[in-house]
Amino acid sequence: MNFGNLKYLAIAMLLLIIVIGGVLSYYKIYKPSYSPTTPSDIKLCSNKTTGEGLRYSIILNEGLSSVFYCWLRVPSTERGIAEEFVPCKPEDYWKISGKEKSYTDFISTYVKPKNVITVSLRSKEAFKFGVFELRTKLPIYANGPMLWFGFEADDLFAGGVVHFMWHTAQRKLYAFAGDIISRVEMDLTPIVGVSDFSTNYHVFKIVYREGLALWYVDGSLRAMAILASGDTRNSAILYYARPYAIGIVRDLPSAKLPILIDIDAGDISKDYEWDIHPWGLRVFEGDPKTSILLDLYIENTDMKWEGRILRQGSKIVSAPFPGTLDTVIIMFLSLGKGRLYIETYINGKWYTYKQIDVEGGVPYSYTIPDKNLLYRVVFEAQEDNVIIQQAKIYMK
């Protein structure tokens, strides 16, 4: 080979290197938005189990992988295998930004791309009791997926769950508690009275304490679940009306629960997005003996007892409340005479447990000494224009 041929060969090789380098640079900069990380690319990050909770400042400075694990459920291409679970990086599916369309309206999206059954985030920190709060819009999709958010172990219901579920196609919001064998599923949609959560932001909160879980929507208590164990693993809804549903499940959750944020199922031939930003997510360790202060409401309504004016002989009946915690105190004050009945719930019927004659202007604080599943309060006015000044339940 003469010198001229060598020169042309060298030029050709140089051009080839430039072209290959350009292609690689283009892919590096402009690679597809939702290109998933392969399992071999997954690197273990520090496990946040120091009681810090889920804080946006940590995510902002150290990334989503510092506080979340991520896995996918996908159809399998292997013969005889229906589907499989594979690890992923949360940054591949949760695209977050510090930019705002308006104050507190951040640009962010959590995605489930085509051919993926489930995208699941699980917190690295697990919580022995705690508070979960999420401010978000819930999307609506025809034939769409379910969104799961709250407390759940990694073992798919087996270890117990305390979370919300929004069905994007049915426009239904549920409170779930229990396990894979038996769980209570309370449809909160008619109780909350909102069928379209997609237009405005709403706040969803769970308080999980020893023996009881509480679900709040936009600051109002909408469900409670008595958490216990027993001779059978069963569940039931004890009260289903406004202002809140009450369920019971005889299977305690795991001793410590991480949180989950899932986009699950739906038509896997389509892409789905969820407008969610870590700024709206607050999770922290809670007190196993968290105090609970409930207003008494007229049964099957969102109307409180306090401020009601009763005629002589008229009665007012409260929505029930759990009677399973260590301390249950009724705090009552009326301007006018009446009679207070404390009733307990046994086998589907209400029985009078205690009767108290009430003098007008005298505050009453009565501690219920015995535990039962549910109690409620009935007040009968014994003169006209009796005003209820205080009607609350303290539980701990």
C-alpha positions as CSV (number, residue, x, y, z in Angstrom):
1,M,0.0,0.0,0.0
2,N,1.6,3.4,-1.1
3,F,1.6,6.6,1.0
4,G,-1.3,8.1,-0.9
5,N,-3.6,5.2,-0.1
6,L,-2.5,5.3,3.6
7,K,-3.4,9.0,3.7
8,Y,-6.9,8.5,2.3
9,L,-7.4,5.6,4.7
10,A,-6.4,7.8,7.7
11,I,-8.8,10.5,6.5
12,A,-11.6,8.0,6.2
13,M,-11.0,6.6,9.7
14,L,-10.9,10.2,11.1
15,L,-14.2,11.0,9.5
16,L,-15.7,7.8,10.9
17,I,-14.6,8.6,14.4
18,I,-16.1,12.1,14.1
19,V,-19.4,10.7,12.9
20,I,-19.6,8.0,15.7
21,G,-18.6,10.6,18.3
22,G,-21.4,12.9,17.1
23,V,-24.0,10.2,17.2
24,L,-23.0,9.3,20.8
25,S,-23.0,12.9,21.9
26,Y,-26.5,13.4,20.3
27,Y,-27.9,10.3,22.1
28,K,-26.3,11.4,25.4
29,I,-28.0,14.8,25.2
30,Y,-31.2,14.0,23.5
31,K,-32.0,10.5,24.6
32,P,-35.7,9.6,25.0
33,S,-37.4,11.2,28.1
34,Y,-38.6,7.9,29.6
35,S,-35.8,5.6,28.6
36,P,-35.6,3.2,31.6
37,T,-32.4,2.4,33.4
38,T,-31.4,-1.3,33.0
39,P,-31.0,-3.4,36.1
40,S,-27.2,-3.4,35.6
41,D,-27.1,0.4,35.9
42,I,-28.8,0.4,39.3
43,K,-26.5,1.4,42.1
44,L,-27.3,1.2,45.8
45,C,-27.8,4.6,47.5
46,S,-27.6,5.4,51.2
47,N,-30.6,4.1,53.0
48,K,-32.5,6.9,54.7
49,T,-33.6,5.2,57.9
50,T,-32.6,7.8,60.4
51,G,-36.1,9.1,61.2
52,E,-35.7,12.1,58.9
53,G,-39.0,11.4,57.2
54,L,-39.6,12.3,53.5
55,R,-38.5,15.8,53.0
56,Y,-38.3,17.8,49.8
57,S,-35.0,19.4,50.9
58,I,-33.3,15.9,50.9
59,I,-34.7,15.1,47.5
60,L,-33.7,18.5,46.1
61,N,-30.1,18.1,47.3
62,E,-29.5,14.3,47.0
63,G,-32.0,13.2,44.4
64,L,-35.1,10.9,44.4
65,S,-32.9,7.8,44.7
66,S,-31.7,8.9,48.1
67,V,-35.2,8.4,49.6
68,F,-37.0,6.0,47.2
69,Y,-36.6,2.5,45.8
70,C,-38.2,1.9,42.4
71,W,-39.5,-1.2,40.6
72,L,-41.6,-2.0,37.6
73,R,-44.0,-4.8,36.9
74,V,-43.8,-5.7,33.2
75,P,-45.0,-8.4,30.9
76,S,-42.4,-11.1,30.4
77,T,-41.0,-12.1,27.1
78,E,-39.8,-15.4,28.6
79,R,-41.9,-18.5,27.6
80,G,-44.1,-19.7,30.4
81,I,-43.6,-16.5,32.5
82,A,-46.5,-14.0,32.6
83,E,-44.8,-11.0,34.1
84,E,-41.8,-10.0,36.2
85,F,-40.6,-7.4,38.6
86,V,-37.5,-5.4,37.7
87,P,-35.6,-2.6,39.6
88,C,-35.5,0.9,38.2
89,K,-34.4,4.4,39.1
90,P,-37.2,6.8,40.3
91,E,-35.7,9.6,38.2
92,D,-36.6,7.7,35.1
93,Y,-40.3,7.8,35.8
94,W,-40.8,10.8,38.2
95,K,-39.7,14.0,36.4
96,I,-39.5,16.7,39.0
97,S,-38.7,20.4,38.6
98,G,-38.2,23.4,40.8
99,K,-40.2,25.6,38.3
100,E,-43.7,26.8,39.1
101,K,-46.6,27.7,36.8
102,S,-47.8,29.8,39.8
103,Y,-47.1,29.8,43.5
104,T,-47.0,26.1,44.8
105,D,-48.0,24.8,41.3
106,F,-44.8,23.0,40.4
107,I,-44.0,21.5,37.0
108,S,-43.7,17.8,37.6
109,T,-45.0,14.5,36.3
110,Y,-45.0,10.8,37.4
111,V,-45.3,8.5,34.4
112,K,-46.2,4.9,33.5
113,P,-45.1,4.4,29.9
114,K,-46.5,1.9,27.4
115,N,-45.9,-1.8,28.0
116,V,-45.4,-1.3,31.8
117,I,-48.1,-2.7,34.2
118,T,-47.0,-0.9,37.3
119,V,-44.5,1.8,38.3
120,S,-43.9,1.7,42.1
121,L,-42.0,3.9,44.4
122,R,-41.3,2.7,48.0
123,S,-39.6,4.8,50.6
124,K,-36.3,3.6,51.9
125,E,-37.4,4.7,55.4
126,A,-40.1,2.7,57.1
127,F,-42.4,4.2,59.7
128,K,-43.6,2.7,63.0
129,F,-46.8,4.8,63.0
130,G,-46.8,8.1,61.3
131,V,-48.5,10.8,59.2
132,F,-48.7,10.7,55.4
133,E,-49.9,13.8,53.5
134,L,-50.0,14.4,49.8
135,R,-51.2,17.5,47.9
136,T,-52.0,16.6,44.3
137,K,-54.5,16.5,41.5
138,L,-55.9,13.1,40.7
139,P,-56.2,12.4,36.9
140,I,-59.2,10.9,35.1
141,Y,-58.6,8.4,32.3
142,A,-60.9,6.1,30.3
143,N,-59.8,2.5,31.0
144,G,-57.1,4.1,33.1
145,P,-55.0,2.8,36.0
146,M,-55.3,2.9,39.7
147,L,-53.2,5.3,41.9
148,W,-52.1,3.9,45.3
149,F,-50.6,6.2,47.9
150,G,-50.1,5.8,51.6
151,F,-48.4,3.2,53.8
152,E,-47.7,-0.3,52.5
153,A,-45.0,-2.9,52.8
154,D,-43.1,-4.3,49.8
155,D,-44.9,-7.6,49.8
156,L,-48.1,-6.6,48.0
157,F,-50.8,-6.5,50.7
158,A,-49.4,-9.5,52.6
159,G,-47.9,-7.3,55.3
160,G,-50.9,-5.0,55.7
161,V,-51.9,-1.7,54.1
162,V,-53.1,1.7,55.2
163,H,-53.5,3.8,52.1
164,F,-55.7,5.6,49.6
165,M,-56.6,4.3,46.1
166,W,-57.9,6.5,43.3
167,H,-59.4,4.7,40.3
168,T,-58.8,7.0,37.4
169,A,-61.5,5.3,35.2
170,Q,-64.3,4.9,37.8
171,R,-63.6,8.3,39.5
172,K,-63.7,6.6,42.9
173,L,-61.6,7.3,46.0
174,Y,-61.1,4.4,48.4
175,A,-59.5,4.0,51.9
176,F,-57.9,0.6,52.2
177,A,-56.8,-1.2,55.4
178,G,-55.9,-4.9,55.9
179,D,-54.0,-7.5,54.1
180,I,-54.1,-9.9,51.1
181,I,-56.5,-12.3,52.9
182,S,-58.9,-9.7,54.3
183,R,-59.0,-6.0,54.0
184,V,-61.7,-3.3,54.5
185,E,-62.3,-1.2,51.3
186,M,-64.3,2.0,52.0
187,D,-65.5,4.0,49.0
188,L,-65.1,7.6,50.1
189,T,-66.5,9.2,46.9
190,P,-70.1,9.7,48.1
191,I,-69.0,10.7,51.6
192,V,-66.5,13.3,50.3
193,G,-68.9,14.5,47.6
194,V,-66.2,15.2,45.0
195,S,-66.1,13.1,41.8
196,D,-63.6,15.2,39.9
197,F,-60.3,15.6,41.8
198,S,-58.4,16.5,38.6
199,T,-59.2,20.2,38.2
200,N,-57.9,21.5,41.5
201,Y,-55.4,20.5,44.1
202,H,-56.6,18.5,47.0
203,V,-54.9,17.3,50.2
204,F,-55.0,13.7,51.2
205,K,-53.8,12.7,54.7
206,I,-53.5,9.5,56.7
207,V,-52.8,9.4,60.5
208,Y,-51.7,5.9,61.4
209,R,-51.4,5.3,65.2
210,E,-51.6,2.3,67.5
211,G,-54.9,0.5,66.9
212,L,-56.5,3.1,64.6
213,A,-56.0,4.7,61.2
214,L,-57.7,7.9,60.0
215,W,-58.1,9.2,56.5
216,Y,-58.6,12.9,55.8
217,V,-59.6,14.7,52.6
218,D,-59.1,18.5,52.4
219,G,-58.8,18.7,56.2
220,S,-62.0,16.7,57.0
221,L,-62.0,13.2,58.5
222,R,-63.6,10.8,56.0
223,A,-62.7,7.3,57.3
224,M,-61.4,5.5,60.3
225,A,-60.3,1.8,60.6
226,I,-60.0,-0.1,63.9
227,L,-56.8,-2.2,63.6
228,A,-56.7,-5.4,65.6
229,S,-55.8,-9.0,65.6
230,G,-57.9,-12.0,66.6
231,D,-59.0,-15.6,66.1
232,T,-59.8,-14.9,62.4
233,R,-58.5,-12.5,59.8
234,N,-61.6,-10.7,58.8
235,S,-62.8,-7.2,58.1
236,A,-66.1,-5.3,58.0
237,I,-67.6,-1.8,57.5
238,L,-69.3,-0.9,60.7
239,Y,-70.7,2.5,59.7
240,Y,-70.9,3.9,56.2
241,A,-72.4,7.4,56.0
242,R,-71.3,11.0,56.5
243,P,-69.3,12.5,58.0
244,Y,-67.0,9.4,57.9
245,A,-66.9,5.7,57.3
246,I,-65.7,3.3,60.1
247,G,-64.3,-0.1,59.3
248,I,-62.5,-2.8,61.3
249,V,-59.9,-5.3,60.2
250,R,-58.5,-8.1,62.4
251,D,-55.0,-8.2,60.9
252,L,-52.4,-5.7,62.1
253,P,-50.1,-4.1,59.6
254,S,-46.3,-4.8,59.7
255,A,-44.4,-3.3,62.6
256,K,-42.9,-0.8,60.3
257,L,-44.3,0.4,57.0
258,P,-42.7,2.3,54.1
259,I,-44.8,4.5,51.9
260,L,-45.9,3.7,48.4
261,I,-46.7,5.8,45.4
262,D,-48.0,3.6,42.5
263,I,-49.5,3.9,39.0
264,D,-50.9,0.4,38.5
265,A,-52.8,-1.4,35.7
266,G,-55.0,0.2,33.1
267,D,-54.5,-0.1,29.3
268,I,-50.8,-0.9,29.1
269,S,-50.8,0.1,25.4
270,K,-51.1,3.7,26.5
271,D,-48.9,6.2,28.4
272,Y,-50.2,7.7,31.7
273,E,-49.1,10.7,33.7
274,W,-49.8,11.9,37.2
275,D,-49.3,15.5,38.2
276,I,-47.4,15.0,41.5
277,H,-44.5,16.8,43.0
278,P,-42.4,16.0,46.1
279,W,-43.0,19.5,47.4
280,G,-46.6,18.3,48.1
281,L,-45.5,15.1,50.0
282,R,-45.0,15.1,53.7
283,V,-44.3,11.9,55.7
284,F,-42.9,11.7,59.2
285,E,-42.8,9.4,62.2
286,G,-45.9,9.6,64.4
287,D,-46.8,9.1,68.1
288,P,-48.3,5.6,68.7
289,K,-50.6,7.3,71.2
290,T,-51.6,10.3,69.1
291,S,-54.5,12.2,70.8
292,I,-57.7,12.5,68.7
293,L,-60.3,15.2,69.2
294,L,-63.5,14.7,67.3
295,D,-66.5,16.9,67.0
296,L,-69.9,15.2,67.4
297,Y,-71.8,15.3,64.1
298,I,-75.4,14.6,63.4
299,E,-75.5,11.1,62.0
300,N,-75.3,10.9,58.1
301,T,-74.5,14.6,57.8
302,D,-71.6,17.0,57.9
303,M,-73.4,19.2,60.5
304,K,-71.9,19.5,63.9
305,W,-73.8,19.4,67.2
306,E,-72.3,22.6,68.5
307,G,-74.5,25.6,67.8
308,R,-77.7,23.5,67.4
309,I,-80.9,24.8,69.0
310,L,-83.4,22.2,70.1
311,R,-87.0,22.3,71.1
312,Q,-88.4,20.5,74.2
313,G,-88.7,16.8,73.5
314,S,-86.6,16.8,70.3
315,K,-83.6,14.4,70.0
316,I,-80.3,14.7,68.2
317,V,-78.2,11.5,67.4
318,S,-74.5,11.6,66.7
319,A,-72.4,9.7,64.2
320,P,-70.6,6.8,66.0
321,F,-67.0,6.8,67.1
322,P,-64.6,4.0,68.0
323,G,-64.6,2.8,71.6
324,T,-61.5,0.6,71.4
325,L,-58.7,3.0,72.5
326,D,-57.5,3.3,76.1
327,T,-59.2,6.6,76.8
328,V,-62.5,7.9,75.5
329,I,-64.0,11.0,77.0
330,I,-67.2,12.8,76.2
331,M,-67.1,16.6,76.7
332,F,-70.5,18.2,76.7
333,L,-72.2,21.5,77.6
334,S,-75.7,22.8,76.8
335,L,-77.5,26.0,77.7
336,G,-80.7,24.3,79.0
337,K,-81.7,21.0,80.6
338,G,-81.6,17.7,78.8
339,R,-80.8,14.0,79.0
340,L,-77.7,12.5,77.5
341,Y,-77.7,8.9,76.4
342,I,-74.5,7.0,75.6
343,E,-75.2,4.0,73.4
344,T,-73.0,1.1,72.3
345,Y,-73.1,-1.0,69.2
346,I,-73.4,-4.8,69.5
347,N,-74.2,-7.2,66.7
348,G,-75.8,-4.6,64.5
349,K,-77.9,-3.0,67.2
350,W,-77.6,0.0,69.5
351,Y,-78.0,-0.4,73.2
352,T,-78.2,2.2,76.0
353,Y,-75.0,2.1,77.9
354,K,-75.3,5.2,80.2
355,Q,-77.9,7.8,80.9
356,I,-76.9,11.3,82.3
357,D,-79.2,14.1,83.4
358,V,-77.8,17.3,82.1
359,E,-78.2,20.7,83.9
360,G,-78.0,23.8,81.7
361,G,-74.7,25.7,81.8
362,V,-72.8,22.9,83.6
363,P,-69.9,21.4,81.6
364,Y,-69.8,17.6,81.7
365,S,-66.7,15.4,81.1
366,Y,-67.5,11.7,81.2
367,T,-64.9,9.0,80.7
368,I,-66.3,5.8,79.2
369,P,-64.7,3.0,81.4
370,D,-65.5,0.1,79.1
371,K,-64.2,-0.7,75.6
372,N,-66.6,-1.5,72.8
373,L,-66.3,-1.4,69.0
374,L,-68.5,1.7,68.7
375,Y,-70.3,4.3,70.8
376,R,-72.6,7.1,69.9
377,V,-74.4,9.9,71.8
378,V,-78.0,10.9,71.9
379,F,-79.2,14.1,73.5
380,E,-82.9,14.9,74.3
381,A,-83.8,18.5,75.2
382,Q,-86.1,18.9,78.2
383,E,-87.0,22.5,77.6
384,D,-87.3,24.8,74.6
385,N,-84.4,26.6,73.0
386,V,-81.7,24.4,74.4
387,I,-78.4,25.4,72.8
388,I,-75.5,22.9,72.5
389,Q,-72.3,24.8,73.3
390,Q,-69.8,21.9,73.3
391,A,-70.0,18.3,72.0
392,K,-66.6,16.6,71.5
393,I,-65.0,13.3,71.9
394,Y,-61.4,13.0,73.2
395,M,-59.6,9.7,72.4
396,K,-56.1,8.4,73.2
